Amino acid sequence: MAIERLDHVNVRTTQLDTLIAWYEDVLGLKAGPRPDFSFPGAWLYAGDAAVVHLVGIDGPPATGSETQLKLEHFAFTASGAEAFESRLQDRGEQYRRSGMPGAGTVVFNIWDPDGNHIHVDFPPEE
């Protein structure tokens, strides 16, 4: 057995509609088919892959499944760094652009409306 790649992240939120709109507008993901679970949510797709699963919850915002969230960030690999940076600027999103030491990868650090930290990584030639 060998792990091949990360399949998806599951994010709990009290702001389901806000997060759906943010992931579509800022990251360009698209809401798509989701099993008929007994709880509210949405699956957001990058191409044919449902990469972000949102779960709508009641209660205190941004608590996750434990009292303290342990995940520091999750990351996407992307192309079109300049267009992405323009999208962030046009929408007034806070972000930090940097390079990954030794690899040259262009990294954008962004945060969704619940404060989840996300990397969007681009190849060095971008």
Secondary structure by P-SEA (a helix, b strand, c coil): cccccccbbbbbccaaaaaaaaaaacccccccccccccccbbbbbccccccbbbbbbcccccccccccccccbbbbbbccaaaaaaaaaaacccbbbbbcccccbbbbbbbcccbbbbbbcccccc
